[in-house]
Amino acid sequence: MKARVTVTLKSGVLDPQGKAIEGALRSLGVEGVASVRQGKVFDIEVESGDRAKTEALLKQAADKLLANTVIENYRVEVLG
C-alpha cells in the first residue's frame, strides 16, 4: 500500500528556508509570489492491505520520527 506523509511548519513558526526561496524566486523574476513555506514529503510503501491500520502506523511514525510535533504539523494520505 502506498502512502504519503506531508510535514509542514506550524503557522507562526519562522521559516528561514521559505524566506530564502521566496527571495530567490523574486530575483529570478517570478512575479506575484506573496510568501513561501517549505516542508517535507515522505512517499512510503507499506506491506499491508488494511487502510486504517496503515494510516495509524504512519501517524505513529510521524509522531515519533518524521515530524517535530512541537513546531510541525503533518498529514497522512493512504493512496492505495
PDB file of N, CA, C and O in Angstrom:
ATOM      1  N   MET A   1       0.848  -1.166   0.000  1.00  0.00           N
ATOM      2  CA  MET A   1       0.000   0.000   0.000  1.00  0.00           C
ATOM      3  C   MET A   1       0.904   1.242   0.000  1.00  0.00           C
ATOM      4  O   MET A   1       1.884   1.307   0.742  1.00  0.00           O
ATOM      5  N   LYS A   2       0.564   2.209  -0.829  1.00  0.00           N
ATOM      6  CA  LYS A   2       1.358   3.439  -0.916  1.00  0.00           C
ATOM      7  C   LYS A   2       0.696   4.527  -0.090  1.00  0.00           C
ATOM      8  O   LYS A   2      -0.528   4.624  -0.005  1.00  0.00           O
ATOM      9  N   ALA A   3       1.552   5.345   0.517  1.00  0.00           N
ATOM     10  CA  ALA A   3       1.059   6.445   1.343  1.00  0.00           C
ATOM     11  C   ALA A   3       2.012   7.622   1.231  1.00  0.00           C
ATOM     12  O   ALA A   3       3.163   7.485   0.816  1.00  0.00           O
ATOM     13  N   ARG A   4       1.503   8.774   1.612  1.00  0.00           N
ATOM     14  CA  ARG A   4       2.312   9.994   1.611  1.00  0.00           C
ATOM     15  C   ARG A   4       2.104  10.711   2.938  1.00  0.00           C
ATOM     16  O   ARG A   4       0.975  10.909   3.385  1.00  0.00           O
ATOM     17  N   VAL A   5       3.225  11.098   3.562  1.00  0.00           N
ATOM     18  CA  VAL A   5       3.192  11.902   4.781  1.00  0.00           C
ATOM     19  C   VAL A   5       3.781  13.257   4.423  1.00  0.00           C
ATOM     20  O   VAL A   5       4.930  13.347   3.989  1.00  0.00           O
ATOM     21  N   THR A   6       2.995  14.306   4.607  1.00  0.00           N
ATOM     22  CA  THR A   6       3.435  15.671   4.311  1.00  0.00           C
ATOM     23  C   THR A   6       3.617  16.410   5.627  1.00  0.00           C
ATOM     24  O   THR A   6       2.702  16.475   6.448  1.00  0.00           O
ATOM     25  N   VAL A   7       4.803  16.965   5.819  1.00  0.00           N
ATOM     26  CA  VAL A   7       5.148  17.663   7.060  1.00  0.00           C
ATOM     27  C   VAL A   7       5.393  19.131   6.734  1.00  0.00           C
ATOM     28  O   VAL A   7       6.173  19.454   5.838  1.00  0.00           O
ATOM     29  N   THR A   8       4.721  20.020   7.467  1.00  0.00           N
ATOM     30  CA  THR A   8       4.896  21.462   7.271  1.00  0.00           C
ATOM     31  C   THR A   8       5.054  22.148   8.620  1.00  0.00           C
ATOM     32  O   THR A   8       4.621  21.636   9.652  1.00  0.00           O
ATOM     33  N   LEU A   9       5.675  23.299   8.588  1.00  0.00           N
ATOM     34  CA  LEU A   9       5.812  24.081   9.815  1.00  0.00           C
ATOM     35  C   LEU A   9       4.455  24.638  10.238  1.00  0.00           C
ATOM     36  O   LEU A   9       3.633  25.002   9.397  1.00  0.00           O
ATOM     37  N   LYS A  10       4.237  24.698  11.527  1.00  0.00           N
ATOM     38  CA  LYS A  10       3.004  25.306  12.038  1.00  0.00           C
ATOM     39  C   LYS A  10       3.020  26.796  11.715  1.00  0.00           C
ATOM     40  O   LYS A  10       4.081  27.414  11.625  1.00  0.00           O
ATOM     41  N   SER A  11       1.825  27.362  11.542  1.00  0.00           N
ATOM     42  CA  SER A  11       1.768  28.800  11.285  1.00  0.00           C
ATOM     43  C   SER A  11       2.317  29.525  12.507  1.00  0.00           C
ATOM     44  O   SER A  11       2.100  29.107  13.645  1.00  0.00           O
ATOM     45  N   GLY A  12       3.015  30.594  12.259  1.00  0.00           N
ATOM     46  CA  GLY A  12       3.636  31.345  13.346  1.00  0.00           C
ATOM     47  C   GLY A  12       5.082  30.943  13.609  1.00  0.00           C
ATOM     48  O   GLY A  12       5.815  31.675  14.274  1.00  0.00           O
ATOM     49  N   VAL A  13       5.500  29.789  13.095  1.00  0.00           N
ATOM     50  CA  VAL A  13       6.893  29.354  13.242  1.00  0.00           C
ATOM     51  C   VAL A  13       7.687  29.952  12.089  1.00  0.00           C
ATOM     52  O   VAL A  13       7.298  29.826  10.928  1.00  0.00           O
ATOM     53  N   LEU A  14       8.794  30.599  12.410  1.00  0.00           N
ATOM     54  CA  LEU A  14       9.628  31.213  11.374  1.00  0.00           C
ATOM     55  C   LEU A  14      10.150  30.158  10.415  1.00  0.00           C
ATOM     56  O   LEU A  14      10.502  29.053  10.827  1.00  0.00           O
ATOM     57  N   ASP A  15      10.200  30.502   9.133  1.00  0.00           N
ATOM     58  CA  ASP A  15      10.644  29.585   8.091  1.00  0.00           C
ATOM     59  C   ASP A  15      11.741  30.254   7.261  1.00  0.00           C
ATOM     60  O   ASP A  15      11.460  30.790   6.189  1.00  0.00           O
ATOM     61  N   PRO A  16      12.996  30.227   7.748  1.00  0.00           N
ATOM     62  CA  PRO A  16      14.072  30.896   7.024  1.00  0.00           C
ATOM     63  C   PRO A  16      14.321  30.305   5.636  1.00  0.00           C
ATOM     64  O   PRO A  16      14.681  31.034   4.712  1.00  0.00           O
ATOM     65  N   GLN A  17      14.134  28.999   5.481  1.00  0.00           N
ATOM     66  CA  GLN A  17      14.308  28.395   4.153  1.00  0.00           C
ATOM     67  C   GLN A  17      13.241  28.902   3.192  1.00  0.00           C
ATOM     68  O   GLN A  17      13.530  29.206   2.035  1.00  0.00           O
ATOM     69  N   GLY A  18      12.022  28.991   3.672  1.00  0.00           N
ATOM     70  CA  GLY A  18      10.938  29.530   2.861  1.00  0.00           C
ATOM     71  C   GLY A  18      11.220  30.958   2.438  1.00  0.00           C
ATOM     72  O   GLY A  18      10.981  31.323   1.287  1.00  0.00           O
ATOM     73  N   LYS A  19      11.730  31.777   3.364  1.00  0.00           N
ATOM     74  CA  LYS A  19      12.072  33.173   3.042  1.00  0.00           C
ATOM     75  C   LYS A  19      13.186  33.238   1.997  1.00  0.00           C
ATOM     76  O   LYS A  19      13.142  34.072   1.093  1.00  0.00           O
ATOM     77  N   ALA A  20      14.189  32.355   2.120  1.00  0.00           N
ATOM     78  CA  ALA A  20      15.283  32.329   1.148  1.00  0.00           C
ATOM     79  C   ALA A  20      14.760  31.937  -0.236  1.00  0.00           C
ATOM     80  O   ALA A  20      15.168  32.517  -1.242  1.00  0.00           O
ATOM     81  N   ILE A  21      13.863  30.958  -0.285  1.00  0.00           N
ATOM     82  CA  ILE A  21      13.276  30.538  -1.558  1.00  0.00           C
ATOM     83  C   ILE A  21      12.446  31.667  -2.146  1.00  0.00           C
ATOM     84  O   ILE A  21      12.490  31.917  -3.350  1.00  0.00           O
ATOM     85  N   GLU A  22      11.691  32.347  -1.296  1.00  0.00           N
ATOM     86  CA  GLU A  22      10.880  33.490  -1.736  1.00  0.00           C
ATOM     87  C   GLU A  22      11.760  34.557  -2.387  1.00  0.00           C
ATOM     88  O   GLU A  22      11.441  35.064  -3.462  1.00  0.00           O
ATOM     89  N   GLY A  23      12.867  34.890  -1.729  1.00  0.00           N
ATOM     90  CA  GLY A  23      13.787  35.886  -2.280  1.00  0.00           C
ATOM     91  C   GLY A  23      14.422  35.420  -3.583  1.00  0.00           C
ATOM     92  O   GLY A  23      14.591  36.212  -4.510  1.00  0.00           O
ATOM     93  N   ALA A  24      14.772  34.143  -3.660  1.00  0.00           N
ATOM     94  CA  ALA A  24      15.378  33.606  -4.881  1.00  0.00           C
ATOM     95  C   ALA A  24      14.382  33.646  -6.042  1.00  0.00           C
ATOM     96  O   ALA A  24      14.753  33.970  -7.170  1.00  0.00           O
ATOM     97  N   LEU A  25      13.129  33.317  -5.767  1.00  0.00           N
ATOM     98  CA  LEU A  25      12.114  33.374  -6.820  1.00  0.00           C
ATOM     99  C   LEU A  25      11.959  34.793  -7.359  1.00  0.00           C
ATOM    100  O   LEU A  25      11.853  35.004  -8.567  1.00  0.00           O
ATOM    101  N   ARG A  26      11.948  35.756  -6.448  1.00  0.00           N
ATOM    102  CA  ARG A  26      11.839  37.157  -6.875  1.00  0.00           C
ATOM    103  C   ARG A  26      13.039  37.573  -7.715  1.00  0.00           C
ATOM    104  O   ARG A  26      12.891  38.268  -8.720  1.00  0.00           O
ATOM    105  N   SER A  27      14.248  37.138  -7.291  1.00  0.00           N
ATOM    106  CA  SER A  27      15.450  37.504  -8.048  1.00  0.00           C
ATOM    107  C   SER A  27      15.479  36.832  -9.419  1.00  0.00           C
ATOM    108  O   SER A  27      16.161  37.311 -10.325  1.00  0.00           O
ATOM    109  N   LEU A  28      14.750  35.729  -9.581  1.00  0.00           N
ATOM    110  CA  LEU A  28      14.640  35.065 -10.875  1.00  0.00           C
ATOM    111  C   LEU A  28      13.547  35.675 -11.750  1.00  0.00           C
ATOM    112  O   LEU A  28      13.345  35.262 -12.892  1.00  0.00           O
ATOM    113  N   GLY A  29      12.846  36.664 -11.197  1.00  0.00           N
ATOM    114  CA  GLY A  29      11.821  37.343 -11.965  1.00  0.00           C
ATOM    115  C   GLY A  29      10.444  36.709 -11.872  1.00  0.00           C
ATOM    116  O   GLY A  29       9.549  37.054 -12.644  1.00  0.00           O
ATOM    117  N   VAL A  30      10.265  35.792 -10.941  1.00  0.00           N
ATOM    118  CA  VAL A  30       8.950  35.180 -10.749  1.00  0.00           C
ATOM    119  C   VAL A  30       8.100  36.192  -9.996  1.00  0.00           C
ATOM    120  O   VAL A  30       8.388  36.528  -8.847  1.00  0.00           O
ATOM    121  N   GLU A  31       7.050  36.677 -10.655  1.00  0.00           N
ATOM    122  CA  GLU A  31       6.236  37.745 -10.077  1.00  0.00           C
ATOM    123  C   GLU A  31       5.022  37.198  -9.340  1.00  0.00           C
ATOM    124  O   GLU A  31       4.521  36.116  -9.646  1.00  0.00           O
ATOM    125  N   GLY A  32       4.562  37.969  -8.364  1.00  0.00           N
ATOM    126  CA  GLY A  32       3.328  37.638  -7.672  1.00  0.00           C
ATOM    127  C   GLY A  32       3.474  36.683  -6.506  1.00  0.00           C
ATOM    128  O   GLY A  32       2.472  36.269  -5.923  1.00  0.00           O
ATOM    129  N   VAL A  33       4.695  36.324  -6.150  1.00  0.00           N
ATOM    130  CA  VAL A  33       4.891  35.420  -5.017  1.00  0.00           C
ATOM    131  C   VAL A  33       4.719  36.221  -3.730  1.00  0.00           C
ATOM    132  O   VAL A  33       5.506  37.123  -3.443  1.00  0.00           O
ATOM    133  N   ALA A  34       3.691  35.888  -2.961  1.00  0.00           N
ATOM    134  CA  ALA A  34       3.424  36.613  -1.715  1.00  0.00           C
ATOM    135  C   ALA A  34       4.260  36.052  -0.572  1.00  0.00           C
ATOM    136  O   ALA A  34       4.823  36.810   0.217  1.00  0.00           O
ATOM    137  N   SER A  35       4.343  34.718  -0.479  1.00  0.00           N
ATOM    138  CA  SER A  35       5.169  34.094   0.556  1.00  0.00           C
ATOM    139  C   SER A  35       5.396  32.634   0.198  1.00  0.00           C
ATOM    140  O   SER A  35       4.664  32.057  -0.607  1.00  0.00           O
ATOM    141  N   VAL A  36       6.417  32.045   0.805  1.00  0.00           N
ATOM    142  CA  VAL A  36       6.746  30.634   0.583  1.00  0.00           C
ATOM    143  C   VAL A  36       6.961  29.979   1.938  1.00  0.00           C
ATOM    144  O   VAL A  36       7.661  30.518   2.795  1.00  0.00           O
ATOM    145  N   ARG A  37       6.353  28.812   2.125  1.00  0.00           N
ATOM    146  CA  ARG A  37       6.592  27.970   3.296  1.00  0.00           C
ATOM    147  C   ARG A  37       7.056  26.632   2.747  1.00  0.00           C
ATOM    148  O   ARG A  37       6.407  26.072   1.863  1.00  0.00           O
ATOM    149  N   GLN A  38       8.149  26.117   3.245  1.00  0.00           N
ATOM    150  CA  GLN A  38       8.661  24.849   2.743  1.00  0.00           C
ATOM    151  C   GLN A  38       8.347  23.733   3.729  1.00  0.00           C
ATOM    152  O   GLN A  38       8.075  23.980   4.904  1.00  0.00           O
ATOM    153  N   GLY A  39       8.389  22.509   3.233  1.00  0.00           N
ATOM    154  CA  GLY A  39       8.100  21.355   4.083  1.00  0.00           C
ATOM    155  C   GLY A  39       8.801  20.118   3.552  1.00  0.00           C
ATOM    156  O   GLY A  39       9.729  20.206   2.748  1.00  0.00           O
ATOM    157  N   LYS A  40       8.339  18.960   4.017  1.00  0.00           N
ATOM    158  CA  LYS A  40       8.922  17.680   3.616  1.00  0.00           C
ATOM    159  C   LYS A  40       7.790  16.754   3.181  1.00  0.00           C
ATOM    160  O   LYS A  40       6.682  16.806   3.715  1.00  0.00           O
ATOM    161  N   VAL A  41       8.097  15.903   2.196  1.00  0.00           N
ATOM    162  CA  VAL A  41       7.146  14.888   1.752  1.00  0.00           C
ATOM    163  C   VAL A  41       7.835  13.539   1.807  1.00  0.00           C
ATOM    164  O   VAL A  41       8.946  13.379   1.300  1.00  0.00           O
ATOM    165  N   PHE A  42       7.172  12.564   2.425  1.00  0.00           N
ATOM    166  CA  PHE A  42       7.677  11.199   2.506  1.00  0.00           C
ATOM    167  C   PHE A  42       6.701  10.294   1.756  1.00  0.00           C
ATOM    168  O   PHE A  42       5.539  10.178   2.147  1.00  0.00           O
ATOM    169  N   ASP A  43       7.164   9.653   0.681  1.00  0.00           N
ATOM    170  CA  ASP A  43       6.370   8.648  -0.016  1.00  0.00           C
ATOM    171  C   ASP A  43       6.809   7.292   0.529  1.00  0.00           C
ATOM    172  O   ASP A  43       7.978   6.920   0.434  1.00  0.00           O
ATOM    173  N   ILE A  44       5.866   6.569   1.092  1.00  0.00           N
ATOM    174  CA  ILE A  44       6.175   5.337   1.821  1.00  0.00           C
ATOM    175  C   ILE A  44       5.316   4.195   1.284  1.00  0.00           C
ATOM    176  O   ILE A  44       4.119   4.363   1.048  1.00  0.00           O
ATOM    177  N   GLU A  45       5.936   3.040   1.094  1.00  0.00           N
ATOM    178  CA  GLU A  45       5.196   1.830   0.747  1.00  0.00           C
ATOM    179  C   GLU A  45       5.159   0.935   1.971  1.00  0.00           C
ATOM    180  O   GLU A  45       6.187   0.674   2.596  1.00  0.00           O
ATOM    181  N   VAL A  46       3.965   0.469   2.306  1.00  0.00           N
ATOM    182  CA  VAL A  46       3.756  -0.379   3.481  1.00  0.00           C
ATOM    183  C   VAL A  46       3.171  -1.702   3.007  1.00  0.00           C
ATOM    184  O   VAL A  46       2.255  -1.717   2.184  1.00  0.00           O
ATOM    185  N   GLU A  47       3.689  -2.803   3.516  1.00  0.00           N
ATOM    186  CA  GLU A  47       3.172  -4.122   3.160  1.00  0.00           C
ATOM    187  C   GLU A  47       1.959  -4.431   4.018  1.00  0.00           C
ATOM    188  O   GLU A  47       2.051  -5.144   5.017  1.00  0.00           O
ATOM    189  N   SER A  48       0.833  -3.889   3.618  1.00  0.00           N
ATOM    190  CA  SER A  48      -0.419  -4.081   4.345  1.00  0.00           C
ATOM    191  C   SER A  48      -1.573  -3.837   3.393  1.00  0.00           C
ATOM    192  O   SER A  48      -1.455  -3.056   2.449  1.00  0.00           O
ATOM    193  N   GLY A  49      -2.674  -4.496   3.638  1.00  0.00           N
ATOM    194  CA  GLY A  49      -3.864  -4.262   2.836  1.00  0.00           C
ATOM    195  C   GLY A  49      -4.942  -3.528   3.604  1.00  0.00           C
ATOM    196  O   GLY A  49      -6.029  -3.287   3.080  1.00  0.00           O
ATOM    197  N   ASP A  50      -4.648  -3.171   4.841  1.00  0.00           N
ATOM    198  CA  ASP A  50      -5.620  -2.533   5.730  1.00  0.00           C
ATOM    199  C   ASP A  50      -5.342  -1.032   5.800  1.00  0.00           C
ATOM    200  O   ASP A  50      -4.351  -0.603   6.390  1.00  0.00           O
ATOM    201  N   ARG A  51      -6.236  -0.231   5.186  1.00  0.00           N
ATOM    202  CA  ARG A  51      -6.031   1.231   5.126  1.00  0.00           C
ATOM    203  C   ARG A  51      -5.953   1.853   6.520  1.00  0.00           C
ATOM    204  O   ARG A  51      -5.057   2.650   6.799  1.00  0.00           O
ATOM    205  N   ALA A  52      -6.882   1.492   7.382  1.00  0.00           N
ATOM    206  CA  ALA A  52      -6.931   2.091   8.723  1.00  0.00           C
ATOM    207  C   ALA A  52      -5.672   1.757   9.516  1.00  0.00           C
ATOM    208  O   ALA A  52      -5.131   2.611  10.218  1.00  0.00           O
ATOM    209  N   LYS A  53      -5.211   0.525   9.404  1.00  0.00           N
ATOM    210  CA  LYS A  53      -4.001   0.106  10.121  1.00  0.00           C
ATOM    211  C   LYS A  53      -2.779   0.842   9.575  1.00  0.00           C
ATOM    212  O   LYS A  53      -1.908   1.265  10.335  1.00  0.00           O
ATOM    213  N   THR A  54      -2.724   0.991   8.245  1.00  0.00           N
ATOM    214  CA  THR A  54      -1.611   1.710   7.610  1.00  0.00           C
ATOM    215  C   THR A  54      -1.595   3.167   8.054  1.00  0.00           C
ATOM    216  O   THR A  54      -0.540   3.706   8.388  1.00  0.00           O
ATOM    217  N   GLU A  55      -2.760   3.801   8.059  1.00  0.00           N
ATOM    218  CA  GLU A  55      -2.835   5.202   8.483  1.00  0.00           C
ATOM    219  C   GLU A  55      -2.400   5.354   9.939  1.00  0.00           C
ATOM    220  O   GLU A  55      -1.656   6.277  10.267  1.00  0.00           O
ATOM    221  N   ALA A  56      -2.853   4.463  10.807  1.00  0.00           N
ATOM    222  CA  ALA A  56      -2.471   4.522  12.228  1.00  0.00           C
ATOM    223  C   ALA A  56      -0.972   4.312  12.395  1.00  0.00           C
ATOM    224  O   ALA A  56      -0.334   4.997  13.195  1.00  0.00           O
ATOM    225  N   LEU A  57      -0.410   3.377  11.650  1.00  0.00           N
ATOM    226  CA  LEU A  57       1.023   3.091  11.711  1.00  0.00           C
ATOM    227  C   LEU A  57       1.841   4.313  11.302  1.00  0.00           C
ATOM    228  O   LEU A  57       2.837   4.648  11.944  1.00  0.00           O
ATOM    229  N   LEU A  58       1.411   4.981  10.220  1.00  0.00           N
ATOM    230  CA  LEU A  58       2.162   6.136   9.731  1.00  0.00           C
ATOM    231  C   LEU A  58       1.972   7.362  10.615  1.00  0.00           C
ATOM    232  O   LEU A  58       2.883   8.183  10.719  1.00  0.00           O
ATOM    233  N   LYS A  59       0.825   7.509  11.249  1.00  0.00           N
ATOM    234  CA  LYS A  59       0.650   8.595  12.216  1.00  0.00           C
ATOM    235  C   LYS A  59       1.594   8.396  13.396  1.00  0.00           C
ATOM    236  O   LYS A  59       2.174   9.352  13.909  1.00  0.00           O
ATOM    237  N   GLN A  60       1.739   7.153  13.817  1.00  0.00           N
ATOM    238  CA  GLN A  60       2.666   6.849  14.906  1.00  0.00           C
ATOM    239  C   GLN A  60       4.110   7.161  14.480  1.00  0.00           C
ATOM    240  O   GLN A  60       4.886   7.712  15.260  1.00  0.00           O
ATOM    241  N   ALA A  61       4.461   6.802  13.232  1.00  0.00           N
ATOM    242  CA  ALA A  61       5.804   7.090  12.713  1.00  0.00           C
ATOM    243  C   ALA A  61       6.049   8.588  12.638  1.00  0.00           C
ATOM    244  O   ALA A  61       7.139   9.060  12.958  1.00  0.00           O
ATOM    245  N   ALA A  62       5.033   9.337  12.215  1.00  0.00           N
ATOM    246  CA  ALA A  62       5.175  10.787  12.125  1.00  0.00           C
ATOM    247  C   ALA A  62       5.345  11.405  13.504  1.00  0.00           C
ATOM    248  O   ALA A  62       6.174  12.295  13.693  1.00  0.00           O
ATOM    249  N   ASP A  63       4.560  10.934  14.467  1.00  0.00           N
ATOM    250  CA  ASP A  63       4.676  11.448  15.837  1.00  0.00           C
ATOM    251  C   ASP A  63       6.047  11.177  16.436  1.00  0.00           C
ATOM    252  O   ASP A  63       6.579  12.013  17.166  1.00  0.00           O
ATOM    253  N   LYS A  64       6.622  10.021  16.135  1.00  0.00           N
ATOM    254  CA  LYS A  64       7.882   9.608  16.761  1.00  0.00           C
ATOM    255  C   LYS A  64       9.128  10.035  15.999  1.00  0.00           C
ATOM    256  O   LYS A  64      10.177  10.256  16.604  1.00  0.00           O
ATOM    257  N   LEU A  65       9.026  10.155  14.650  1.00  0.00           N
ATOM    258  CA  LEU A  65      10.243  10.362  13.870  1.00  0.00           C
ATOM    259  C   LEU A  65      10.136  11.405  12.764  1.00  0.00           C
ATOM    260  O   LEU A  65      11.001  12.272  12.645  1.00  0.00           O
ATOM    261  N   LEU A  66       9.100  11.329  11.967  1.00  0.00           N
ATOM    262  CA  LEU A  66       9.064  12.132  10.742  1.00  0.00           C
ATOM    263  C   LEU A  66       8.808  13.614  10.979  1.00  0.00           C
ATOM    264  O   LEU A  66       9.245  14.450  10.189  1.00  0.00           O
ATOM    265  N   ALA A  67       8.105  13.948  12.058  1.00  0.00           N
ATOM    266  CA  ALA A  67       7.773  15.350  12.332  1.00  0.00           C
ATOM    267  C   ALA A  67       8.161  15.715  13.755  1.00  0.00           C
ATOM    268  O   ALA A  67       8.087  14.892  14.668  1.00  0.00           O
ATOM    269  N   ASN A  68       8.572  16.953  13.924  1.00  0.00           N
ATOM    270  CA  ASN A  68       8.771  17.520  15.262  1.00  0.00           C
ATOM    271  C   ASN A  68       7.447  18.199  15.607  1.00  0.00           C
ATOM    272  O   ASN A  68       7.203  19.334  15.198  1.00  0.00           O
ATOM    273  N   THR A  69       6.595  17.507  16.356  1.00  0.00           N
ATOM    274  CA  THR A  69       5.229  17.979  16.566  1.00  0.00           C
ATOM    275  C   THR A  69       5.135  19.252  17.407  1.00  0.00           C
ATOM    276  O   THR A  69       4.052  19.819  17.545  1.00  0.00           O
ATOM    277  N   VAL A  70       6.237  19.699  17.960  1.00  0.00           N
ATOM    278  CA  VAL A  70       6.237  20.978  18.670  1.00  0.00           C
ATOM    279  C   VAL A  70       6.114  22.129  17.674  1.00  0.00           C
ATOM    280  O   VAL A  70       5.427  23.115  17.939  1.00  0.00           O
ATOM    281  N   ILE A  71       6.785  21.999  16.523  1.00  0.00           N
ATOM    282  CA  ILE A  71       6.797  23.083  15.542  1.00  0.00           C
ATOM    283  C   ILE A  71       6.224  22.695  14.179  1.00  0.00           C
ATOM    284  O   ILE A  71       6.081  23.548  13.303  1.00  0.00           O
ATOM    285  N   GLU A  72       5.891  21.401  13.991  1.00  0.00           N
ATOM    286  CA  GLU A  72       5.428  20.951  12.679  1.00  0.00           C
ATOM    287  C   GLU A  72       4.077  20.238  12.769  1.00  0.00           C
ATOM    288  O   GLU A  72       3.756  19.593  13.767  1.00  0.00           O
ATOM    289  N   ASN A  73       3.305  20.376  11.705  1.00  0.00           N
ATOM    290  CA  ASN A  73       2.080  19.607  11.502  1.00  0.00           C
ATOM    291  C   ASN A  73       2.381  18.540  10.465  1.00  0.00           C
ATOM    292  O   ASN A  73       3.342  18.658   9.704  1.00  0.00           O
ATOM    293  N   TYR A  74       1.561  17.498  10.436  1.00  0.00           N
ATOM    294  CA  TYR A  74       1.710  16.506   9.383  1.00  0.00           C
ATOM    295  C   TYR A  74       0.340  16.033   8.914  1.00  0.00           C
ATOM    296  O   TYR A  74      -0.660  16.143   9.624  1.00  0.00           O
ATOM    297  N   ARG A  75       0.329  15.504   7.695  1.00  0.00           N
ATOM    298  CA  ARG A  75      -0.889  14.935   7.115  1.00  0.00           C
ATOM    299  C   ARG A  75      -0.523  13.587   6.504  1.00  0.00           C
ATOM    300  O   ARG A  75       0.452  13.486   5.760  1.00  0.00           O
ATOM    301  N   VAL A  76      -1.297  12.561   6.813  1.00  0.00           N
ATOM    302  CA  VAL A  76      -1.083  11.224   6.268  1.00  0.00           C
ATOM    303  C   VAL A  76      -2.177  10.962   5.230  1.00  0.00           C
ATOM    304  O   VAL A  76      -3.365  11.121   5.511  1.00  0.00           O
ATOM    305  N   GLU A  77      -1.756  10.558   4.025  1.00  0.00           N
ATOM    306  CA  GLU A  77      -2.689  10.191   2.960  1.00  0.00           C
ATOM    307  C   GLU A  77      -2.355   8.769   2.525  1.00  0.00           C
ATOM    308  O   GLU A  77      -1.245   8.504   2.064  1.00  0.00           O
ATOM    309  N   VAL A  78      -3.303   7.864   2.667  1.00  0.00           N
ATOM    310  CA  VAL A  78      -3.113   6.497   2.155  1.00  0.00           C
ATOM    311  C   VAL A  78      -3.643   6.515   0.730  1.00  0.00           C
ATOM    312  O   VAL A  78      -4.825   6.767   0.494  1.00  0.00           O
ATOM    313  N   LEU A  79      -2.743   6.241  -0.225  1.00  0.00           N
ATOM    314  CA  LEU A  79      -3.061   6.399  -1.641  1.00  0.00           C
ATOM    315  C   LEU A  79      -3.600   5.121  -2.271  1.00  0.00           C
ATOM    316  O   LEU A  79      -4.260   5.177  -3.308  1.00  0.00           O
ATOM    317  N   GLY A  80      -3.334   3.996  -1.675  1.00  0.00           N
ATOM    318  CA  GLY A  80      -3.848   2.738  -2.222  1.00  0.00           C
ATOM    319  C   GLY A  80      -2.789   1.733  -2.485  1.00  0.00           C
ATOM    320  O   GLY A  80      -3.084   0.631  -2.946  1.00  0.00           O
TER     321      GLY A  80
END
